[in-house]
Amino acid sequence: MRPDLQCAIVLTICMALIPCLVFTRVKACDTAEMTVGVYLTAEDRVEEYSLEDYTIGAVLAQMPADFSEEALKAQAVLARTYIYRRAMTEEDSPTKSLRGALISDDEHIYQSFFTPDEAGEFYGEDYEKARRRVLKAVRSAQWILTYQGEPITPAYHSASSGMTESALCAWGQDIPYLQPAESSTDTELNGIETTVTLTFDDMRDISNESLGITLTGSPENWLTTEQNERDYVTSVTLGSTEVNVQQFVSAFGIASPCFTYETKRDTFAFTARGFGHMVGMSQYGANSMAENGSSCKEILAHYFKNCTLKEE
């Protein structure tokens, strides 16, 4: 039997990681005694965590805790790399709204993170077991991933369509270590293909309310897309307006930019493969590699080209 996707736990990583990625160079900072401040927006205060506790909370929020240890270790490296990069960015140019913190709990801007209370509520009676597994992974992989000496942009997504995508195609930024990578076991997952069906009225309303585009004329002429050789949608024209692909799939609730569509009667049916933006590490692909004997280092080397692990 093919494994099932546990989509609930990946939270908002499918699309929300995109705004938080920083492509500019960052300078080094002293992280020897690093603590991580998280600005809690609803409470208007900053909560401090040790780097270890923060990384545990991040991994618990980002990857199913019953994944193989080597996959959890790879996710821990990415979570730690992300926060190192945030520390360097904040040292160079502090974000006033963070009140001195490195991130906030707004996961539409920053990577997902569970406080201990949130993790306990999410995992319920399995929390202690989940935390022990993640703690072991975090302590076993105390590295950050670097490219030419700097922490990378640690992109990841839930599951690909069988191939990951380049940052150039997805975001218009040519990042040497974020190139397409084979992830064929993702296609064996139950639920890897999803369909969203929207009425013409739904299309009009979402287009107007979310994208500010008024659709007129025949529905058959409302939408035009272009795809690359990996079936990843590279261009979307809605009405007569070109729309950012990531914004389009987010607005219409499509699981990934690897989609096709057809019109039937009074509906648009969008069929997508994969979950997320498709760049960087596929989490289910990483788990499959781990189950087949690959180490954390091998997983990261597969999805991030020519990068180096640095112990911190």
N, C-alpha and C positions, 0 to 999 in steps of 0.2 A: 504494500500500500504506500502511495506517495505521502510525504509529510504534509501537514496542513499549515497554512500561514497563521501565525498568532498576531494578527494585525493590530489588535487593541493595544498591545504594550508598546508599540513603536511610537505611540503618541503622535506628535506633530513633526517627526523627523522627515517625513516624506517630502514636505515642501518648505517647512518653516526654517530649515537650516540655511536656505539660500541667502536671506537678508543678512545673516550674521557673518558671512564669510568676508574676510578682509584680504584683498589681493596685494596691497601695498607692502613694501618692506617695513620691517619693524626692528627696533634696536634691542640689544640684550639688556636684561635687568637682573637684579640679584634675587634669586628665588630660593636661596638656601634655607630660609626660615619662612617659607611661603605659607600664608593663610589665604583663604578665598572668601571674600565678602560677597554675599548675595543680597541684593536690595529686594526686600519683600514689598511689592507695590501696594497691596491692600493695607498693610500695617504701617507703611511709611517708615521702615527702619531697615538697618543692615544687620544681617546675621553672619557671624564669622564661623568658618569651618576650617579644620586642618585640611591640607591637600589630600590626604588619604580619605578622610570622611567625605570630602566633596566628590572625589573620583568615584567612590562607592555609590553615592547618591545619583551621580550622573549615569553610571552604567546600569543601575537598577531602573532608571527611567528610560533608557535608550535601547536595551536589548533584553530579550527573555532570559531570565536568570537560570533557566534549565538548559541553555545552550552549552555546547562543549566548552571545556575550560580554555582551550587555546583560542576559541572565538571570543570568549569573554575577555581574555588577556588582550587581544587585538583591539577590542572596543575600549578597554581601559587605557591603552596607549593613546588612542585617538582623543578620548575625553581629557586626558592629562595634557596632551599636545595643544588642544584647544584652549585650555585655561592658561597655559604658558604664553600662548600667542596673545590672549586677551590681556594678560599682565603686562606684556611688553607694549602693546598698543595703548593701554591706559596710562602707563608711565610716560609715554611720549606725548599723549594728547588725552587728558582725562575727560570723561563724559560727565558733565555736571549733574545730569538727572540721576546718575547712579549713586550720588552722595558718598563717593570714595570706594564703592564696591567695584568688583570686576565684571559682574553680570547682574541682571535682575531675574526675577522669576517669570518674566514675560518670554515664553518659549517661542513666540513669533519673531523674536529678535535674537535671543541667545539660545544656546543648546539646552536641551531638556535636562532637568535636575529634580530629584525628589528629596525633600527634607525627610528626616527619619519618620515623622508622623505621616507624611504623604506616602512613603514607601510602605509603612505598616498598614495603612488603609488600603493601598492597592493590592498588596500581596496577601493580606489577611493572615490566616493561620500558617501560611507558608513563608511568612516574612523572615523568620530567623534562619531558616534553611537557605532562602534566597540570599540573604545578607552574607552568610558564611561562605557560600560559593563565590560570590562576587569579591568579598574581602580576600580570599585566597588568590583569585586572579589578579587583583590590584597589587597585592604584595609580591606576586611572582613576575610582574612585568613593569618594573619601575623605570620606564623609558619614555622619551618623547621621540617623535618621528621628525626628522629634519631633512631639508634639501639645501645643499650648499651652505650648511651651517645654521640655517634658520628653521624654526618650527613651521611645519607645513600647514596649509589649509586642510584640515582633517575631514574631508567630505565623506559622507556615507549615506546609504539609503537602505530600505528594507529588503527589496529583492529586485533584480534586474529582469529584463526580458530575455536574457540569455547572453547578453553582452552589456557591459557598462558603457557609458558615454564619455566623451571628452568634455573638459570644461569649456573649450573653445566653442563646441557645438551648443552646449547647454546655456552658457552664460556670456559667450563672446570674449572670454579671457583665455588666452593660450597659456596654460600652466603645464610645464613640461612633465610633471609627475602625475597629472590627472588626464590620462589617456585611456582609450577603450581597452577593456580587458575581458577575456572570456569568462563567463560565469554560467555555463550551460546547465548546471544542476538546478538553477532557479526555475527552469522551465518544467521541472518534474513536480513542483509544489502544487498541491490542490489549492485552487483559488487564485492561481497566478494570473488568470484572465478574468477580467471583470467588465460588466456592461452597465452603463448609466443611460437611462432612457428619459428624455425630456420632451415635453410637448412643445409645439411652436410657441405657445403662450409663455411657457417656462423660459424658452430661449430668449424671447423678447424681453421679459422681465429681468432676467439675470444680466443680459447684455447691457440693458439700460442702467440698472441699479449698481452693478459691480464694475462695469467697464465704461459707462457713460456713452454707449453706442446705441443709436436708435436703428432698429432693423426694419426695413420697408421692402416692398416688392415681394417677389416669389421666394419662399423659403429655400428652394433648391439653389438659389443664388446667394444665400446668406453667408456661406462658409466655404473657404478654399484653404487647403493645406498642402505643404510640400514635405517630403520625407527623405532621409538619407538612406544609404545602403543597409543600415541596421534597423530600418523602419521607425526611426526616431523622428518625430515631427520637428522640423527645423523652421517652419514658417506658417503663420496663421493669419489669414485675412478674414475679418468678420465685418459683413457689410462691405464697405469700401475702405476699412481701416485696418492697417496691419497691427496686430496685437502681440505682445510678448507671450511666447509659448507657455512659460511657467505661470504667468498670470492667468492665461486662458484656462489651463487645466485646473488651477486652483479655484477659479471662479465657478466653473461648471462641475466641480466635484469629480473630475476624471483622475484615475489612480496614478497615471504616469504620462509623460509626453510621448510614449510609444503607443499610439492609438490610431484606430481607423474609425470611420463613421459612415452611416447611411441614413437616408430619410425613408420613413415608412408611414404612409398615411399622414397623420398630423404630428409625427414625432421625429426627433433625431436620436439615433442609438449610437453611443460611443463605446467601442470595445477597446480596452487597454490591456497591455501585458506589463507586469511588474508593478512595483509600488515605490514612488519617490522620484527624485530628479535624475537618478541613474548614474550619477557621477561618484567616483571614488569607490569605497568598499561596499559591496553587497553584503548585508549582514547574514542573510540566509546562505549566500555563496560561501562566506567565511565559515559558517557553521558546517556546511557540507565538506569543505576542505579539512576542517578539524576532525570531523568524524572519519575521514579517510586518511588520517595520519599526519596531516600538515601541521607544522608548528605555528605559533603566533608570528614569528619572524617570517616564515614562508608565506603566510597569508598576507601580511602587510607588503611584502616584496612583490606579490602578485598584483595587488590592486594599486600600489603606489610606486611608480617607476623610478629607479635610481635614487631612492631615498635611503637615509642612514638612521639607525636607532642610536640614540644618545642616552646614556644612563644619567639620571638626575637624583 
